[in-house]
Amino acid sequence: MGLRFSVDEELCIGCGECASDCPYGVIEMQGDSPRIAGEREGICIGCQHCLAVCGPGALSIHGLHPEDSLPLAGRLPTADQLAVLMQGRRSVRRYTGTPVAAGEIQFLLDTVACAPTGINNRQVLFTVIDDCQVMETLRRATYGSLDAVIREGRLPAGMEFFQAMVEDALKNGKDNIFRGAPHLLIVSAPKDSPSPEADCHIALTYFELLAASMGLGTLWSGLAKWALVMIVPEVLQRLGIPENHQVGYMMVFGYPAVTYHRTVQRASTHVNRVQALAAA
């Protein structure tokens, strides 16, 4: 199908920004008109920089049209607003249990699809549990399988602390692993992709900040990752994550049962400011 590249000659002002901003030099200028450099067509990574950088909206690629994109001018949060969101974000460990509407979850996932990935490979997989009953089934399966591992003496070295957690869950109903959250998001990527772990962490960071702006709580659950990846991978296999994927991290989310009224105050920022290069 090719790149389905087209230029509205009436709108194009011949500025050359699309060619200058193309990371792989797929676009070149012929006079005042941008064209695909024929021998480079196959190395396009689909980043759409050309579509985004074209001021007059004259350029289309991959069958995508500028009028279907969101304009940026006047729509971005201020630096202060974004700083408050980032400073006010909390790791939420108390949830109401009320499910998040399907439309809101889809909005989150659709937006996070714009998170950057290595060489724009976009192979990140979002495995989401949006059904509260499925989440409860996962909770029971996880604790039940962990209990069996503990009773059989198969806990990996260094993971002995799970024994107290499982006992607390089975006896008192305390869910330290998933924190009673109604939803879980697991982000994974093919092991042979350029940067699978980084891609997953970036995606979850996008998800977390957007969720916070929507009044939702999130928690990077290292306990869930340890349990499902290192101790009871047979439970993880039931979630349909491909075997060739690396699980980057897991995040529980939902409506918080706690309200935070202000940001915290960090004592210092660790900065290594380079004034000159040390001698080789």
VMD Tcl script that draws the C-alpha trace (Angstrom):
set ca {
  {0.00 0.00 0.00}
  {2.99 2.32 0.34}
  {2.99 5.30 2.65}
  {-0.18 6.84 1.16}
  {1.64 10.16 1.20}
  {-0.08 13.20 -0.30}
  {0.36 16.95 -0.23}
  {-2.31 19.55 -0.85}
  {-0.38 21.85 -3.15}
  {-2.80 24.71 -2.51}
  {-2.11 24.61 1.23}
  {1.59 23.72 1.16}
  {3.85 26.75 1.70}
  {7.07 24.92 0.81}
  {8.64 25.51 4.23}
  {10.38 22.12 4.26}
  {9.63 21.44 7.92}
  {8.31 17.96 7.13}
  {11.58 17.01 5.43}
  {13.76 18.64 8.10}
  {11.94 16.89 10.95}
  {11.77 13.39 9.42}
  {14.05 11.25 11.66}
  {15.04 8.91 8.83}
  {15.11 11.32 5.91}
  {12.19 9.63 4.20}
  {10.87 12.99 2.95}
  {12.88 15.25 0.70}
  {12.13 18.58 -0.93}
  {11.91 18.80 -4.70}
  {11.89 22.52 -5.25}
  {9.20 23.85 -2.93}
  {7.30 20.55 -2.74}
  {7.87 17.65 -0.33}
  {8.14 14.17 -1.82}
  {9.01 10.68 -0.59}
  {12.61 9.77 -1.30}
  {11.85 6.58 -3.20}
  {14.78 4.52 -1.99}
  {13.97 5.39 1.65}
  {10.24 4.68 1.68}
  {10.73 1.30 3.36}
  {12.47 2.72 6.43}
  {9.61 4.98 7.55}
  {8.84 4.21 11.21}
  {5.37 5.74 11.15}
  {6.13 8.44 13.72}
  {3.87 10.98 11.95}
  {6.23 13.87 12.75}
  {5.54 15.16 9.24}
  {1.80 15.21 9.88}
  {2.24 16.99 13.21}
  {4.83 19.57 12.12}
  {2.97 20.79 9.03}
  {1.58 24.18 10.08}
  {-0.99 24.66 7.31}
  {-2.14 21.03 7.48}
  {-1.20 20.28 3.91}
  {0.29 16.83 4.39}
  {-1.30 13.41 4.79}
  {0.49 10.09 5.36}
  {-0.61 6.51 6.01}
  {-4.09 7.62 4.97}
  {-4.26 9.93 8.00}
  {-5.43 13.50 7.58}
  {-4.46 16.57 9.66}
  {-8.06 17.64 10.19}
  {-8.62 14.46 12.21}
  {-5.82 15.31 14.66}
  {-6.26 17.45 17.77}
  {-4.84 20.99 17.49}
  {-2.33 21.87 20.22}
  {-2.46 25.66 20.33}
  {-4.25 26.90 23.43}
  {-5.04 23.41 24.67}
  {-1.96 22.48 26.71}
  {-1.82 22.70 30.53}
  {0.50 25.32 31.97}
  {3.79 24.23 33.49}
  {2.45 25.09 36.96}
  {-0.66 22.97 36.42}
  {1.36 20.00 35.25}
  {3.81 20.45 38.12}
  {0.97 20.36 40.67}
  {-0.36 17.17 39.09}
  {3.06 15.54 39.20}
  {3.84 16.69 42.74}
  {0.37 15.83 44.01}
  {0.27 12.33 42.59}
  {0.16 9.70 45.35}
  {0.55 5.93 45.42}
  {-2.97 4.90 46.38}
  {-3.40 1.82 48.56}
  {-7.07 2.29 49.51}
  {-9.87 1.94 46.95}
  {-13.64 2.22 47.06}
  {-14.15 -0.86 44.90}
  {-16.43 1.07 42.56}
  {-15.59 0.09 38.97}
  {-14.25 2.70 36.58}
  {-16.56 3.22 33.61}
  {-15.55 1.29 30.50}
  {-15.41 4.48 28.45}
  {-12.94 6.08 30.87}
  {-10.68 3.03 30.81}
  {-10.74 3.04 27.01}
  {-9.95 6.76 26.97}
  {-6.93 6.09 29.18}
  {-5.69 3.24 26.98}
  {-6.26 5.13 23.73}
  {-4.31 8.12 25.04}
  {-1.46 6.08 26.48}
  {-1.01 4.52 23.05}
  {0.76 7.80 22.21}
  {3.55 7.10 24.72}
  {6.97 6.92 23.03}
  {8.60 3.56 22.31}
  {12.04 2.62 21.04}
  {12.25 3.29 17.27}
  {8.48 3.88 17.44}
  {7.95 0.10 17.40}
  {4.62 0.41 19.28}
  {4.57 -3.23 20.35}
  {3.56 -2.55 23.97}
  {0.66 -4.74 25.07}
  {-1.83 -3.45 27.64}
  {-3.41 -6.36 29.49}
  {-6.24 -4.86 31.50}
  {-8.75 -6.33 33.90}
  {-11.74 -4.01 33.73}
  {-14.31 -6.48 35.09}
  {-14.42 -6.46 38.90}
  {-15.50 -10.10 39.06}
  {-12.54 -11.15 36.93}
  {-10.34 -9.13 39.26}
  {-11.78 -10.99 42.24}
  {-11.13 -14.30 40.50}
  {-7.51 -13.27 39.94}
  {-7.21 -12.26 43.58}
  {-8.43 -15.66 44.79}
  {-6.30 -17.55 42.29}
  {-3.19 -15.60 43.27}
  {-3.54 -16.08 47.00}
  {-4.59 -19.72 46.59}
  {-1.57 -20.51 44.44}
  {0.76 -18.61 46.75}
  {-0.60 -20.58 49.70}
  {0.16 -23.84 47.88}
  {3.72 -22.69 47.12}
  {4.26 -21.76 50.77}
  {2.87 -25.05 52.08}
  {5.12 -26.97 49.69}
  {8.18 -24.96 50.76}
  {8.77 -23.55 47.25}
  {9.01 -19.84 48.02}
  {12.08 -18.37 46.27}
  {14.82 -17.14 48.58}
  {14.19 -13.56 49.60}
  {10.43 -13.86 49.14}
  {9.66 -15.24 52.60}
  {7.69 -12.09 53.49}
  {4.88 -13.34 51.26}
  {4.00 -15.95 53.87}
  {2.70 -13.37 56.35}
  {0.80 -11.56 53.59}
  {-0.92 -14.72 52.42}
  {-1.86 -15.68 55.97}
  {-3.29 -12.19 56.54}
  {-5.28 -12.46 53.31}
  {-6.68 -15.92 53.99}
  {-7.48 -15.28 57.67}
  {-8.43 -11.61 57.68}
  {-9.26 -10.82 54.07}
  {-6.50 -8.20 53.82}
  {-5.32 -7.79 50.24}
  {-1.77 -6.45 50.42}
  {-0.91 -7.45 46.87}
  {-3.73 -5.81 44.89}
  {-4.93 -3.49 47.68}
  {-8.57 -4.24 46.98}
  {-8.39 -2.29 43.72}
  {-11.10 -3.09 41.17}
  {-8.74 -3.05 38.18}
  {-5.27 -4.18 37.13}
  {-3.10 -3.12 34.20}
  {-0.13 -5.22 33.12}
  {2.15 -3.74 30.49}
  {4.42 -6.01 28.47}
  {6.42 -5.90 25.25}
  {8.21 -8.43 23.03}
  {11.55 -9.41 24.55}
  {13.29 -8.76 21.25}
  {11.90 -5.24 20.81}
  {14.45 -2.39 21.07}
  {13.66 -1.33 24.65}
  {10.88 -3.47 26.19}
  {11.34 -2.52 29.84}
  {11.67 1.21 29.21}
  {8.69 1.20 26.84}
  {6.51 -0.39 29.51}
  {7.59 2.01 32.24}
  {7.01 5.05 30.04}
  {3.52 3.80 29.14}
  {2.60 3.25 32.78}
  {3.88 6.70 33.71}
  {1.63 8.23 31.05}
  {-1.27 6.14 32.36}
  {-0.64 7.12 35.96}
  {-0.55 10.87 35.32}
  {-3.62 10.87 33.09}
  {-5.48 8.72 35.62}
  {-4.57 11.18 38.39}
  {-5.96 14.06 36.32}
  {-9.24 12.12 36.11}
  {-9.51 11.64 39.87}
  {-8.37 8.01 39.78}
  {-5.81 6.38 42.02}
  {-2.98 4.12 40.91}
  {-0.28 1.99 42.49}
  {2.81 0.52 40.89}
  {2.45 -2.94 42.38}
  {5.82 -4.56 42.77}
  {4.20 -7.19 44.98}
  {1.85 -8.20 42.16}
  {4.75 -8.42 39.73}
  {6.87 -10.48 42.10}
  {3.98 -12.81 42.88}
  {2.76 -13.37 39.32}
  {6.11 -13.35 37.53}
  {8.47 -14.96 40.04}
  {6.34 -17.17 42.30}
  {3.12 -18.25 40.58}
  {3.69 -17.69 36.83}
  {1.01 -20.27 36.12}
  {-1.56 -17.68 37.23}
  {-0.01 -15.06 34.96}
  {-0.27 -17.48 32.02}
  {-4.04 -17.50 32.46}
  {-4.16 -13.81 31.52}
  {-3.17 -14.41 27.90}
  {0.13 -12.51 27.84}
  {2.29 -13.91 24.99}
  {5.20 -16.11 26.07}
  {7.66 -13.98 24.09}
  {6.75 -10.87 26.08}
  {8.64 -9.30 28.95}
  {6.38 -7.97 31.70}
  {7.52 -4.44 32.41}
  {5.36 -3.74 35.46}
  {1.88 -3.95 36.91}
  {-0.42 -1.19 38.14}
  {-3.67 -1.43 40.09}
  {-6.12 1.41 39.70}
  {-9.58 2.62 40.65}
  {-11.39 5.30 42.62}
  {-9.41 6.17 45.77}
  {-10.97 5.77 49.19}
  {-8.63 8.48 50.47}
  {-8.30 12.19 49.71}
  {-4.98 14.00 49.66}
  {-5.23 17.75 50.16}
  {-1.73 18.99 49.34}
  {1.57 18.06 47.83}
  {4.39 16.61 49.90}
  {7.71 18.41 50.36}
  {10.87 16.73 49.18}
  {14.02 17.68 51.03}
  {16.34 17.66 48.05}
  {16.86 16.72 44.45}
  {19.90 14.64 43.63}
  {21.61 16.41 40.75}
  {24.95 15.72 39.09}
  {25.55 18.94 37.20}
  {28.41 18.52 34.75}
  {30.55 21.68 34.44}
  {33.36 19.99 32.56}
  {34.36 16.50 31.46}
  {36.76 14.62 33.69}
  {40.07 13.64 32.18}
  {39.91 10.43 30.17}
}
mol new
graphics top color blue
foreach p $ca { graphics top sphere $p radius 0.5 }
foreach p [lrange $ca 0 end-1] q [lrange $ca 1 end] { graphics top cylinder $p $q radius 0.2 }
display resetview
